[in-house]
Every structure is written in C-alpha cells, then in structure tokens.
Amino acid sequence: MVPSFVEPLDGDVFVIDTGFGRPRSVAAYLVVDSGRAAFIDTGHNFAVPRLLAALDALGLSRDAVDWVIPTHVHLDHAGGAGALMQQLPRAQLLVHPRGAPHMVDPGALQAGATAVYGAEEVARCYGALVPVPAARVTTATDGMTTTLGSRLLECIHTPGHARHHLCVWDARTQRWFTGDTFGLSYPELTNHNGPLMLLTTPPVQFDPEPFKQSIARLIARGATGALLTHYGLVADLPRLGRQLIAQVDELAALGLRHRDDADRLAMLKTGLRDIYRRRVQAHGLADVDGMLALLSLDVELNAQGLSVWLDRSEVTGAADKRAL
C-alpha cells in the first residue's frame, strides 16, 4: 500500500511529502523508469524514512536508485542527501558544481544555516548533516543529460534564487522539476483561479536579472508543467512565469526603496506583507489573515534575502561564507 504521504502522478512520478514544518510544504520527487529510480530533492534528514518507505511501497530495492539530484543545496532541498545516500548503495549524487563541495563537506553549509536560523533551530529542523563521499558525487554541467531507465533527464543551470541552482527536464513527461526557480505555491494558495505563485528570495544569493532569465528559459521549453518543491504540479507556465518575472521586478523595487533605511529589515517585512495581502485578495482567497500567517516564515526569509542583496557590493564574500 502506498503511504498517504506519497502522491502518484502520471508518468511514474511520485510526490513525497517530506513532513517538514506542516503537511504539503516541502516535496521530494521519486521518478521511476524500467525498474530504475531517481530522487529529485530529498528534504531534510528527518525525511529519509519517508523516502525509503516510498521505495518499499513501490517494490523498489535500495540498489534500484541510480540518482539523487538536489536542485540546490539549501537544507529543505538537500539536507537529507547525505543520510539518504548512505542507504542507497548504487546511487550517485548529481548536483550543481557550486553545490558539490558542500555536499562532500557540509560544515560550511551547516554553519551558514546556523547563521540564518540559529543553532537550536537547525538542530531541531535539520539535524546533523551527513557528508557524501566525493567519489559518489557527479557535477551537472549546464545542459548535461543522463538516463534513468529509458527516459532522458537534462540538467540546466538556473541562477537567481541561488547560484548553485539547477532544474531538471524530464523528457518523458515534458515537465520541469524546478526546485525554487519557478517560485512556490502551497496547496492552501490554490483555488478556482488556480495556484497563486510567489517568488522566494531567502539568503543569500537573490539576483534579479539572472532570476528573470532562468524563469524565461523554463518557459521557452514549452513544458506541460512544473513540479515545485513547494509544492506539487502546476501547469500553464507562460502565464505563471510572467507573473513570477513581474514579481522579481516588484521585490527588487521594494528593496531599492528601503536600501538606506535605518530600519530596513522591518520595512522590507512590512512591504512584503502588503504585497502578499494584495496578491491573496486579488486571487480571491477567502482567509486573507490566515494566508498571511501561513506565509510568515516566507516574509521573514525573503526580507533577509533582499537585505543581503542590497548590501552585496560590501558583503558578498562574507555572505557566501556564511550561508548558501
């Protein structure tokens, strides 16, 4: 029996709710073809039992997994990669070249997350990161293709959210696995008008122009859908992508308005809440205050990310050492 936290999609793709924070907040994906399997994003350490349970439910052995592919190395996407790899004897980790060193030696990654969230919160939410042996790490160049069974997977570099971000094209379903490049849309943000898409700009590598170019690149492929880590499948990429590109400009303009404010971070949070309130209302979602409460952590992290971007000319080196 397939567990309740595993949702089958067409094309032998399965959405796994990693259980991070609240239900259906962070997804990992399991792709199956000809008896072979790949995980795209893993969630945090505490998600690993769910990922293994999904394999068991589908009758797949641990050595049926060929690839573990984090879209980027933020901990809600890749925090469990090392622990998962310990359970998968034949798998290779396929990761952006900028992210690979931090999978082999996650010390700086853990320190960076601690700088953003605090040591107690990192321990509670993510646990201790497990390194991946260098021999089991493959770096994905831009446009690199690989196979899973009989299906073709292609990795492209998609900076903007993070410089170490990649997206994965599934030639069989004609869909992208987008990590955070194509924004987020929690299930609670979907109604009869479809999904409400929101850009995500956490510390420390928000970069507006590459972000817009990455979104445009996803749209240009003519995909039938995007599989978001936060959360699930969305369609109509041209329309949704235009919304996200407009949001890049909107958030950048918000940041620049408050660049020199003494209380910059507080002003950014207020501005983001105002933007989200307007978007929630315009989308026709009934519980506006409830949706803003749902987005409270996103407001906090996105404001921090915008603030780091505003200071980049002074703090780029320090920020890159502090967190990815």
C-alpha positions in Angstrom: 0.0 0.0 0.0 1.3 3.4 -0.9 1.6 5.6 2.2 -0.6 8.7 2.5 2.4 11.0 2.2 3.1 9.7 -1.3 1.0 11.0 -4.2 1.3 9.3 -7.6 1.3 11.4 -10.7 1.2 10.2 -14.3 4.5 9.3 -16.0 5.7 7.2 -13.0 6.4 10.3 -10.9 5.6 10.4 -7.2 5.3 13.4 -4.9 6.6 12.7 -1.4 5.6 15.0 1.4 8.8 15.2 3.4 6.9 16.3 6.6 8.9 19.5 7.0 7.0 22.0 9.1 3.5 21.3 8.1 1.8 18.9 5.6 2.5 19.5 1.9 5.0 22.2 2.5 8.2 20.6 1.1 8.2 17.9 -1.5 10.7 15.4 -2.8 10.1 13.6 -6.0 10.7 9.9 -7.0 10.9 9.2 -10.7 10.7 5.5 -11.8 11.5 4.0 -15.2 12.2 0.4 -16.3 12.8 -0.6 -12.7 15.3 2.2 -12.0 14.7 5.2 -9.8 15.9 8.7 -9.0 15.1 11.1 -6.2 14.9 14.8 -7.1 15.3 16.9 -3.9 15.4 15.0 -0.6 14.1 17.3 2.0 15.8 17.3 5.4 17.4 14.5 7.4 14.2 13.5 9.1 12.5 12.9 5.7 14.8 10.0 4.8 12.5 7.3 6.4 9.6 8.6 4.2 11.8 8.4 1.0 12.8 4.9 1.8 9.2 3.9 2.6 8.1 5.2 -0.8 10.6 2.8 -2.4 9.4 -0.1 -0.3 5.7 0.7 -1.2 6.6 0.6 -4.9 8.5 -2.6 -4.6 11.9 -1.0 -5.4 15.1 -2.1 -3.7 17.6 0.3 -2.3 20.0 -0.5 -5.2 17.4 0.4 -7.8 18.1 4.1 -7.2 20.6 5.4 -9.7 20.5 9.1 -9.0 19.9 11.6 -6.1 19.5 15.1 -7.6 19.2 18.1 -5.3 18.1 21.1 -7.3 20.3 23.2 -4.9 21.8 22.7 -1.5 19.5 24.7 0.7 18.7 22.4 3.6 15.0 21.9 2.9 16.0 20.6 -0.5 19.3 18.7 0.2 19.7 18.5 3.9 18.9 14.8 3.9 21.0 13.9 0.8 24.0 12.5 2.8 21.9 10.4 5.1 19.8 9.1 2.1 22.9 8.2 0.1 24.1 6.0 3.0 21.0 3.9 2.3 21.4 3.7 -1.5 24.5 1.7 -2.4 24.4 2.3 -6.2 23.3 5.9 -6.3 25.3 8.8 -7.5 24.6 12.4 -6.3 24.1 14.7 -9.2 24.5 18.3 -8.2 25.5 21.8 -9.5 29.3 22.3 -9.5 28.9 25.1 -7.0 27.0 22.9 -4.6 29.1 19.8 -4.9 31.8 20.9 -2.4 29.2 21.5 0.3 27.7 18.0 -0.2 31.2 16.5 0.3 32.0 18.7 3.3 28.8 20.2 4.7 30.4 22.1 7.5 30.1 25.5 5.9 26.6 24.7 4.8 25.6 23.8 8.4 27.4 26.9 9.7 25.6 29.1 7.1 22.2 27.7 8.1 23.1 28.3 11.8 23.9 31.9 11.0 20.4 32.4 9.4 18.3 30.2 11.7 20.3 29.7 14.9 21.9 26.5 16.2 18.9 25.3 18.2 16.5 25.7 15.2 19.0 24.0 12.8 19.3 21.0 15.2 15.6 20.7 15.6 14.6 21.1 12.0 17.5 19.6 10.1 19.8 17.6 12.4 23.5 17.0 11.7 24.3 17.0 8.0 26.0 13.8 6.7 28.8 14.2 4.1 28.6 12.4 0.7 31.9 10.7 -0.4 33.5 12.6 -3.2 33.6 9.5 -5.4 29.8 9.4 -5.3 29.3 13.0 -6.4 28.8 13.9 -10.1 28.7 17.5 -11.1 26.0 18.6 -13.6 27.2 21.0 -16.3 24.6 23.2 -17.9 22.7 21.1 -20.4 24.1 17.8 -19.2 21.9 14.8 -20.0 21.7 11.5 -18.3 19.3 8.5 -18.5 17.1 6.8 -16.0 16.0 3.5 -17.5 14.8 4.6 -20.9 14.0 8.2 -20.1 16.2 11.2 -20.6 16.8 13.7 -17.9 18.5 17.1 -18.6 20.0 19.5 -16.0 20.2 23.2 -16.7 21.7 25.9 -14.5 19.1 28.4 -13.2 20.7 31.1 -11.1 18.7 33.8 -9.4 17.4 32.1 -6.3 20.8 30.7 -5.7 23.9 30.5 -7.9 24.1 26.7 -7.2 20.6 26.0 -8.5 19.7 23.7 -11.4 16.4 22.5 -12.8 15.8 19.0 -14.3 13.9 18.4 -17.5 12.0 15.1 -17.8 11.7 14.3 -21.5 9.1 11.7 -20.9 6.5 13.9 -19.2 7.8 17.2 -20.8 7.9 18.8 -17.3 10.5 20.6 -15.3 11.5 19.8 -11.7 12.1 23.4 -10.7 13.2 23.5 -7.1 12.7 27.1 -6.1 13.4 28.8 -9.5 9.7 28.7 -10.5 8.6 30.0 -7.2 6.3 28.4 -4.7 2.6 27.8 -4.4 1.5 25.9 -1.3 -1.8 23.9 -1.7 -3.5 26.4 0.5 -2.9 29.1 -2.1 -4.8 27.3 -4.8 -8.5 28.0 -5.5 -10.8 28.1 -8.5 -8.4 30.7 -10.1 -5.6 28.2 -9.9 -2.3 28.5 -8.0 -1.1 31.7 -6.5 2.6 31.8 -7.4 5.1 33.6 -5.1 8.7 34.3 -5.7 11.1 33.1 -3.0 14.3 35.1 -2.1 15.9 33.7 1.0 19.5 34.5 2.0 21.9 34.9 0.4 22.1 34.8 -3.4 19.0 36.6 -4.8 20.0 38.1 -8.1 17.2 39.8 -10.2 18.4 39.7 -13.8 19.6 36.0 -13.7 16.4 35.1 -11.9 14.3 36.5 -14.7 16.5 34.9 -17.4 16.2 31.5 -15.6 12.4 31.7 -15.5 12.2 32.7 -19.1 14.4 29.7 -20.0 12.0 27.4 -18.3 9.0 28.9 -20.1 10.8 28.7 -23.5 11.0 24.9 -23.4 7.2 24.6 -23.9 6.8 22.4 -20.9 3.4 20.9 -19.9 4.1 21.6 -16.3 6.5 22.4 -13.4 7.0 20.3 -10.4 7.6 22.7 -7.4 9.4 21.6 -4.3 6.9 24.0 -2.5 4.6 22.3 -3.7 3.4 19.9 -6.4 2.5 20.2 -10.0 1.4 23.4 -11.8 0.6 24.0 -15.4 0.3 27.0 -17.8 3.9 28.0 -17.4 3.9 31.0 -19.7 1.2 32.8 -17.7 2.6 31.8 -14.3 6.1 32.6 -15.4 5.2 36.1 -16.5 3.7 36.6 -13.0 6.9 35.5 -11.4 9.1 37.7 -13.7 7.0 40.7 -12.7 7.5 39.8 -9.0 11.2 39.8 -9.5 11.0 43.4 -10.5 8.5 44.2 -7.8 10.6 42.8 -5.0 13.8 44.4 -6.3 12.0 47.7 -6.4 10.8 47.2 -2.8 14.3 46.6 -1.7 15.7 49.6 -3.5 13.1 51.9 -1.9 14.3 50.9 1.5 18.0 50.5 0.8 19.1 53.3 3.0 16.5 53.0 5.8 17.9 52.5 9.3 15.1 50.0 9.9 15.4 48.4 6.5 14.6 44.8 7.5 11.4 45.9 9.3 10.3 48.0 6.3 11.0 45.1 3.9 8.9 42.8 6.0 6.1 45.3 6.0 6.4 45.8 2.3 6.3 42.0 1.6 3.2 41.6 3.8 1.5 44.4 1.9 2.4 42.7 -1.4 1.2 39.3 -0.3 -2.0 40.8 1.1 -2.8 42.4 -2.2 -2.0 39.2 -4.1 -4.0 37.0 -1.8 -7.0 39.3 -2.1 -6.7 39.7 -5.9 -6.6 35.9 -6.2 -9.9 35.5 -4.4 -8.6 33.6 -1.4 -11.1 34.0 1.4 -9.0 33.8 4.6 -6.5 36.6 3.9 -5.2 36.8 7.5 -4.8 33.0 7.6 -2.8 33.1 4.4 -0.6 35.8 5.7 0.1 33.8 8.8 0.9 30.8 6.6 3.4 33.0 4.8 5.0 34.5 7.9 8.3 32.5 7.6 8.5 33.3 3.9 8.1 37.0 4.7 11.0 36.7 7.2 13.4 34.8 5.0 12.5 36.8 1.8 13.1 40.1 3.6 16.5 38.8 4.9 17.4 37.7 1.4 16.5 41.1 -0.1 18.5 42.9 2.6 21.6 40.8 1.8 21.2 41.6 -1.9 21.1 45.3 -1.2 24.4 45.0 0.7 26.1 42.7 -1.8 28.8 45.1 -3.0 30.0 45.3 0.6 29.3 41.8 1.9 29.3 39.3 -0.9 32.4 37.5 0.3 31.2 37.3 3.9 27.7 36.3 2.9 28.9 33.5 0.7 30.9 32.0 3.5 28.1 32.4 6.0 25.4 30.6 4.0 24.4 29.2 0.7 
